């Protein structure tokens, strides 16, 4: 039904659209390529509900590696840098956290998306627009059930970069928005533009060898259709805390991650918190006479997240 | 340099039409972005988000933000002091009203993304759909508040929101970091995950 409706909308919108009327699939492929391969620098508004942050982004490919830098321009300085395989987050208190991810063998979902749109969504081109003074093509990504959010996308007609993006709930309410106000496609960036600032302290989310982590297994009793376990690891904050296992799930667009950590007692606050599209749920679970805290963090509707959590089980395999 | 603060204020109030909105966005420069940020800070304070945005000295923070605010164009004399408060108050309202305007009918004239639940789900789909509607209503609260609240997981419908223990924050941050890293690499969300991470970290830092 929804697909027929969407098709109808596509046909109705066609006369309005876009000079060369590229199909949605091709546009998404070009967007993916542009995001990864182009050098660009710009400023954008990031809106979470009524709150507006202003940020700057720089992106460059240097010696085949992707460099990306997000800088929070108002309030306190926060930066996130992707330097090849490493992600660095500079916190407002002047400290820094690193995550290294050497495992690049997995075909990313983003690459898969560009080859095939997940069947839980309808994607359609629904007109044109203008963002940051540039003509754009507007697209809609509409979910076919209530277990994931939808998107509205504005792609630059010239470079195919994503200039504006909204994540919307089932009622069409935007939960967050990214919108460029300036864009420079010839920024002349080099490695010096991605140098780390001086910090007062550094920590890393280290991976822990599998031999220590293979005893805990998450069992998802229920997942929304189309979601698959994508990636799991086991990390700890250097010398500060015990390792925390993580297992991520994705349908190709939406993602959530479940964290499992052993806790001393069940006297821990369980609860739900939410900001914009991101929901976080904590629940205590017992397995093998131990207590574990499960925390789900993800951009899925809260009822779906709660249902996933209710059906999650922790299994502890016996030590060989 | 003279700046059109009235246009900026109207933009934040959601009182600009499509043409004016595009013009404001087109003309935004670094100073305007900083002004938006300062007004947002004032808005947080006025809106009762002091615990999030200005943790220590609520009144001092408000006073500083107001003092730093340039005089709005074409408002003077007796109106001066009043106008400054009016600017702050209107921005405060904007955290909700402006958003409804931006995210509302203007953009959603076509089919809302309400999905059919028949084939994709099992028998609980109807119930999930109902809950989703309720959840969507809850989402209309200002996000500044939701960032601080947790609800009891005990399924009690009347459970009052309560604050998350602040000591838990670093753990949540590490999780957000790991989740964002995964999401950025494996979802089709583009730059959203990192922008989200930066924004959340900035909020936490402001507490």
Interface residues (C-beta under 8 A of the other chain):
Chain A: X1 X2 X5 X6 X9 X28 X31 X32 X35 X43 X44 X45 X46 X47 X48 X49 X50 X51 X52 X53 X54 X55 X57 X68 X70 X71 X72 X73 X74 X75 X76 X78 X79 X80 X82 X87 X89 X91 X92 X93 X97 X99 X101 X106 X108 X109 X110 X113 X114 X120 X126 X130 X131 X132 X133 X140 X142 X143 X144 X145 X146 X147 X150 X151 X152 X162 X165 X166 X167 X168 X169 X170 X171 X172 X173 X174 X175 X176 X177 X178 X179 X181 X182 X205 X225 X230 X231 X235 X237 X241 X244 X246 X248 X250 X252 X253 X254 X255 X256 X257 X259 X269 X270 X271 X272 X273 X274 X275 X276 X278 X280 X281 X282 X283 X295 X297 X298 X299 X301 X302 X303 X304 X307
Chain B: X22 X25 X26 X28 X30 X33 X34 X36 X37 X38 X40 X41 X43 X44 X94 X95 X96 X98 X99 X102 X103 X104 X107 X108 X110 X111 X112 X113 X114 X115 X116 X117 X120 X121 X124 X125 X128 X129 X131 X132 X133 X135 X136 X139 X140 X142 X143 X144 X146 X147 X148 X149 X150 X151 X152 X153 X154 X162 X164 X165 X168 X170 X171 X172 X173 X174 X175 X176 X177 X178 X179 X180 X181 X182 X183 X184 X185 X186 X187 X188 X189 X190 X191 X192 X194 X195 X196 X197 X198 X199 X200 X201 X202 X203 X204 X205 X206
